[in-house]
Amino acid sequence: MNKKLKVLNKFGYELSIEDFEALKKIHPYIGEKLVLDLVNGVGVVAKDLNNSAKSKEKGLYRIWDGVSGNARKRQNQINENVIEGLKSVSIWLQDHDRHLTRMDLKIKDIADELYKTQDEILKFYSQFKEVDFRVELLEEFKKCAESKFENIEERLKKIEAQQQIDREVSKLCHLGLPIEIEIFTILDNLASGEFGLWIMFEKDSKKKEEQLSYLKTEIKGKVKIEGKEYLDFEKLSSEIHSLEPIEKRAIEFISKQYQSFKSEDSYEIIDLIALSATNNPKEVEKAIDKQSHIRTFLSYNDYIDVMIDELVGEPL
């Protein structure tokens, strides 16, 4: 079995090789997104354990931990969740040299935080000499992630952002999905890949504005939405629910992942996609009506403009 698939299945994604390969044809960065979800989950566990360790550092708590065996339980959790999680991600990186993406950068950022968290954990549990925290794995992962981005600016200079736009826009009307979801999909591919990195690292705001304007014009021209009516939320939800189960889950997962990394305010279009994918078509308009940031009457022009701003115009 594919190394990446072993990593993903180990953590409960239960994807067949056929499903994984089929998803990658439409969502080429789905594997990175699943691993990012895994790393983020490991990070949450590590932070919880670290906070727990700090609260029990002194006095009777520490004595009781030793008597009750709670300290041993926590150290086992640390070993299982943090170290094994990072080991799996190290395997992923060793088998993942095809491209440099915004998803890779996000994985690196979380891994850096995990590395710092592990240092803190070791301070509290250094008395347990028999526990092998396998620090070398974390250090190896950290160095590997850093080396991938050492020459990032030089790499990005070679990227022709407009060519990437043309490549993704050419897929529109050929993916076999509702047009609203096709637009979401190709924008997610741009945002998750090298174009997203270019947007993040390009310092010339005028160049970025020109590319984003070009992207909006190309999409609108491709789907010919000028003067088209407002979105029918129930119809969109019905079309999403009629997709193959694996594709429906992918759309739901991708939209929710954007939501999970949003620290402030709310998305309008990404939240709309998530609501449409998770609510019964008959109930979706009621769910949307409760979201004050989503317009009840949303034109296709606005849909494209706002989605590009949300997915490509700001970091994941």
Secondary structure, 3 states (H helix, E strand, C coil): CCHHHHHHHHCCCCCCHHHHHHHHHHCCCHHHHHHHHHHHHHHHHHHHHHHHHHHCCCHHHHHHHHHHCHHHHHHHHHHHHHHHHHHHHHHHHHCCCCCCCHHHHHHHHHHHHHHHHHHHHHHHHCCCCCCCCCHHHHHHHHHHHHHHCCCHHHHHHCCCHHHHHHHHHCCCCCCCCCHHHHHHHHHHHHHHCHHHHHHHHCCCHHHHHHHHHHHHHHHHHHHCCCCCCCCCHHHHHHHHHCCCHHHHHHHHHHHHHHHHCCCCCCCCHHHHHHHHHHCCCCCHHHHHHCCCCCCCCCCHHHHHHHHHHHHCCCCC
